[in-house]
Amino acid sequence: MRGVVRRVGQWGEESYAVRSNG
């Protein structure tokens, strides 16, 4: 689920979404 899509440095949006989920 791409809720909070924010490019965090070199991670990206996918990583951020995964972190939000858990």
PQR file of N, CA, C, O and H, with PARSE charges and radii, in Angstrom:
ATOM      1  N   MET A   1       0.844  -1.210   0.000 -0.4000 1.5000
ATOM      2  CA  MET A   1       0.000   0.000   0.000 -0.0000 2.0000
ATOM      3  C   MET A   1       0.874   1.253   0.000  0.5500 1.7000
ATOM      4  O   MET A   1       1.632   1.493   0.940 -0.5500 1.4000
ATOM      5  N   ARG A   2       0.762   2.027  -1.036 -0.4000 1.5000
ATOM      6  CA  ARG A   2       1.588   3.228  -1.110 -0.0000 2.0000
ATOM      7  C   ARG A   2       0.859   4.406  -0.485  0.5500 1.7000
ATOM      8  O   ARG A   2       0.342   5.272  -1.190 -0.5500 1.4000
ATOM      9  H   ARG A   2       0.146   1.832  -1.800  0.4000 1.0000
ATOM     10  N   GLY A   3       0.821   4.431   0.837 -0.4000 1.5000
ATOM     11  CA  GLY A   3       0.129   5.524   1.523 -0.0000 2.0000
ATOM     12  C   GLY A   3       1.027   6.741   1.646  0.5500 1.7000
ATOM     13  O   GLY A   3       0.788   7.775   1.024 -0.5500 1.4000
ATOM     14  H   GLY A   3       1.241   3.727   1.410  0.4000 1.0000
ATOM     15  N   VAL A   4       2.063   6.601   2.458 -0.4000 1.5000
ATOM     16  CA  VAL A   4       2.985   7.716   2.664 -0.0000 2.0000
ATOM     17  C   VAL A   4       4.183   7.567   1.734  0.5500 1.7000
ATOM     18  O   VAL A   4       5.218   7.018   2.112 -0.5500 1.4000
ATOM     19  H   VAL A   4       2.258   5.760   2.963  0.4000 1.0000
ATOM     20  N   VAL A   5       4.023   8.064   0.518 -0.4000 1.5000
ATOM     21  CA  VAL A   5       5.103   7.937  -0.466 -0.0000 2.0000
ATOM     22  C   VAL A   5       6.059   9.122  -0.345  0.5500 1.7000
ATOM     23  O   VAL A   5       5.766  10.225  -0.807 -0.5500 1.4000
ATOM     24  H   VAL A   5       3.182   8.510   0.211  0.4000 1.0000
ATOM     25  N   ARG A   6       7.194   8.875   0.278 -0.4000 1.5000
ATOM     26  CA  ARG A   6       8.177   9.970   0.451 -0.0000 2.0000
ATOM     27  C   ARG A   6       9.567   9.435   0.183  0.5500 1.7000
ATOM     28  O   ARG A   6       9.972   8.434   0.774 -0.5500 1.4000
ATOM     29  H   ARG A   6       7.432   7.979   0.653  0.4000 1.0000
ATOM     30  N   ARG A   7      10.298  10.083  -0.692 -0.4000 1.5000
ATOM     31  CA  ARG A   7      11.653   9.612  -1.021 -0.0000 2.0000
ATOM     32  C   ARG A   7      12.616   9.940   0.109  0.5500 1.7000
ATOM     33  O   ARG A   7      13.042  11.084   0.263 -0.5500 1.4000
ATOM     34  H   ARG A   7       9.969  10.896  -1.172  0.4000 1.0000
ATOM     35  N   VAL A   8      12.947   8.944   0.883 -0.4000 1.5000
ATOM     36  CA  VAL A   8      13.849   9.162   2.019 -0.0000 2.0000
ATOM     37  C   VAL A   8      15.290   8.845   1.601  0.5500 1.7000
ATOM     38  O   VAL A   8      15.719   7.693   1.656 -0.5500 1.4000
ATOM     39  H   VAL A   8      12.600   8.014   0.758  0.4000 1.0000
ATOM     40  N   GLY A   9      16.017   9.861   1.190 -0.4000 1.5000
ATOM     41  CA  GLY A   9      17.419   9.672   0.823 -0.0000 2.0000
ATOM     42  C   GLY A   9      17.568   8.680  -0.317  0.5500 1.7000
ATOM     43  O   GLY A   9      17.062   8.917  -1.414 -0.5500 1.4000
ATOM     44  H   GLY A   9      15.668  10.797   1.146  0.4000 1.0000
ATOM     45  N   GLN A  10      18.266   7.560  -0.069 -0.4000 1.5000
ATOM     46  CA  GLN A  10      18.508   6.587  -1.140 -0.0000 2.0000
ATOM     47  C   GLN A  10      17.556   5.397  -1.032  0.5500 1.7000
ATOM     48  O   GLN A  10      17.586   4.490  -1.864 -0.5500 1.4000
ATOM     49  H   GLN A  10      18.677   7.367   0.822  0.4000 1.0000
ATOM     50  N   TRP A  11      16.717   5.410  -0.006 -0.4000 1.5000
ATOM     51  CA  TRP A  11      15.765   4.307   0.147 -0.0000 2.0000
ATOM     52  C   TRP A  11      14.725   4.346  -0.957  0.5500 1.7000
ATOM     53  O   TRP A  11      14.671   3.456  -1.806 -0.5500 1.4000
ATOM     54  H   TRP A  11      16.693   6.147   0.670  0.4000 1.0000
ATOM     55  N   GLY A  12      13.893   5.391  -0.939 -0.4000 1.5000
ATOM     56  CA  GLY A  12      12.854   5.486  -1.961 -0.0000 2.0000
ATOM     57  C   GLY A  12      11.467   5.424  -1.356  0.5500 1.7000
ATOM     58  O   GLY A  12      11.304   5.524  -0.140 -0.5500 1.4000
ATOM     59  H   GLY A  12      13.937   6.114  -0.249  0.4000 1.0000
ATOM     60  N   GLU A  13      10.472   5.259  -2.207 -0.4000 1.5000
ATOM     61  CA  GLU A  13       9.092   5.230  -1.709 -0.0000 2.0000
ATOM     62  C   GLU A  13       8.698   3.810  -1.321  0.5500 1.7000
ATOM     63  O   GLU A  13       7.966   3.612  -0.352 -0.5500 1.4000
ATOM     64  H   GLU A  13      10.605   5.178  -3.194  0.4000 1.0000
ATOM     65  N   GLU A  14       9.176   2.827  -2.068 -0.4000 1.5000
ATOM     66  CA  GLU A  14       8.846   1.426  -1.756 -0.0000 2.0000
ATOM     67  C   GLU A  14       9.290   1.060  -0.349  0.5500 1.7000
ATOM     68  O   GLU A  14       8.514   0.505   0.429 -0.5500 1.4000
ATOM     69  H   GLU A  14       9.771   2.988  -2.855  0.4000 1.0000
ATOM     70  N   SER A  15      10.532   1.370  -0.027 -0.4000 1.5000
ATOM     71  CA  SER A  15      11.064   1.051   1.299 -0.0000 2.0000
ATOM     72  C   SER A  15      10.238   1.740   2.384  0.5500 1.7000
ATOM     73  O   SER A  15       9.923   1.150   3.417 -0.5500 1.4000
ATOM     74  H   SER A  15      11.162   1.822  -0.659  0.4000 1.0000
ATOM     75  N   TYR A  16       9.899   2.992   2.125 -0.4000 1.5000
ATOM     76  CA  TYR A  16       9.131   3.770   3.104 -0.0000 2.0000
ATOM     77  C   TYR A  16       7.779   3.108   3.353  0.5500 1.7000
ATOM     78  O   TYR A  16       7.335   2.997   4.496 -0.5500 1.4000
ATOM     79  H   TYR A  16      10.156   3.472   1.285  0.4000 1.0000
ATOM     80  N   ALA A  17       7.130   2.670   2.276 -0.4000 1.5000
ATOM     81  CA  ALA A  17       5.814   2.035   2.383 -0.0000 2.0000
ATOM     82  C   ALA A  17       5.933   0.745   3.195  0.5500 1.7000
ATOM     83  O   ALA A  17       5.082   0.453   4.036 -0.5500 1.4000
ATOM     84  H   ALA A  17       7.491   2.760   1.348  0.4000 1.0000
ATOM     85  N   VAL A  18       6.976  -0.013   2.941 -0.4000 1.5000
ATOM     86  CA  VAL A  18       7.178  -1.286   3.637 -0.0000 2.0000
ATOM     87  C   VAL A  18       7.410  -1.019   5.115  0.5500 1.7000
ATOM     88  O   VAL A  18       6.918  -1.758   5.967 -0.5500 1.4000
ATOM     89  H   VAL A  18       7.667   0.224   2.257  0.4000 1.0000
ATOM     90  N   ARG A  19       8.157   0.033   5.419 -0.4000 1.5000
ATOM     91  CA  ARG A  19       8.451   0.354   6.822 -0.0000 2.0000
ATOM     92  C   ARG A  19       7.162   0.739   7.550  0.5500 1.7000
ATOM     93  O   ARG A  19       6.966   0.400   8.717 -0.5500 1.4000
ATOM     94  H   ARG A  19       8.557   0.633   4.726  0.4000 1.0000
ATOM     95  N   SER A  20       6.299   1.445   6.845 -0.4000 1.5000
ATOM     96  CA  SER A  20       5.046   1.886   7.457 -0.0000 2.0000
ATOM     97  C   SER A  20       4.184   0.669   7.816  0.5500 1.7000
ATOM     98  O   SER A  20       3.533   0.633   8.860 -0.5500 1.4000
ATOM     99  H   SER A  20       6.458   1.721   5.897  0.4000 1.0000
ATOM    100  N   ASN A  21       4.199  -0.317   6.927 -0.4000 1.5000
ATOM    101  CA  ASN A  21       3.413  -1.520   7.159 -0.0000 2.0000
ATOM    102  C   ASN A  21       3.993  -2.329   8.311  0.5500 1.7000
ATOM    103  O   ASN A  21       3.257  -2.971   9.060 -0.5500 1.4000
ATOM    104  H   ASN A  21       4.728  -0.287   6.079  0.4000 1.0000
ATOM    105  N   GLY A  22       5.307  -2.295   8.448 -0.4000 1.5000
ATOM    106  CA  GLY A  22       5.914  -3.039   9.534 -0.0000 2.0000
ATOM    107  C   GLY A  22       7.234  -3.558   9.097  0.5500 1.7000
ATOM    108  O   GLY A  22       7.923  -4.223   9.871 -0.5500 1.4000
ATOM    109  H   GLY A  22       5.905  -1.773   7.839  0.4000 1.0000
TER
END
